[in-house]
């Protein structure tokens, strides 16, 4: 599974999502998009403790 596939699936799910859950779904999409943008292709296998904090 890639971030891009997960993002695509979550966007499709938005069509059927309860309006009360849209904010949470949008947040999950934004997180995956940020990870992808930052070059983290496999977040489940990434050790985030070793990443530099960018300020």
C-alpha positions as CSV (number, residue, x, y, z in Angstrom):
1,X,0.0,0.0,0.0
2,X,1.3,3.4,-0.9
3,X,0.3,6.8,0.5
4,X,-1.1,7.7,-2.9
5,X,-3.4,4.7,-3.0
6,X,-4.6,5.4,0.5
7,X,-5.3,9.0,-0.3
8,X,-7.2,8.0,-3.4
9,X,-9.3,5.5,-1.4
10,X,-10.0,8.0,1.4
11,X,-11.2,10.6,-1.1
12,X,-13.5,8.0,-2.6
13,X,-14.8,7.1,0.8
14,X,-15.7,10.8,1.4
15,X,-18.6,10.3,-1.0
16,X,-20.2,7.8,1.4
17,X,-19.0,9.3,4.7
18,X,-21.3,10.7,7.3
19,X,-21.2,14.5,7.4
20,X,-20.2,14.3,11.1
21,X,-17.0,12.4,10.2
22,X,-15.8,14.6,7.2
23,X,-13.5,16.7,9.4
24,X,-11.7,13.6,10.7
25,X,-11.4,12.1,7.2
26,X,-10.0,15.3,5.8
27,X,-7.4,15.4,8.6
28,X,-6.3,11.8,7.7
29,X,-6.0,12.8,4.1
30,X,-3.9,15.9,5.0
31,X,-1.6,13.8,7.2
32,X,-0.9,11.3,4.4
33,X,-0.4,14.1,1.9
34,X,2.1,15.8,4.2
35,X,4.0,12.5,4.7
36,X,4.1,12.0,1.0
37,X,5.3,15.5,0.4
38,X,8.0,15.1,3.0
39,X,9.3,11.9,1.3
40,X,7.9,9.4,3.8
41,X,6.7,6.6,1.4
42,X,6.0,3.9,4.0
43,X,4.9,5.6,7.3
44,X,4.1,2.3,9.0
45,X,7.8,1.2,8.6
46,X,9.3,4.6,9.4
47,X,11.0,5.2,12.7
48,X,9.9,8.8,13.5
49,X,12.2,9.0,16.5
50,X,15.1,9.3,14.2
51,X,13.7,12.1,12.0
52,X,15.0,15.6,12.4
53,X,12.5,18.2,13.7
54,X,12.0,20.8,11.1
55,X,11.1,24.2,12.5
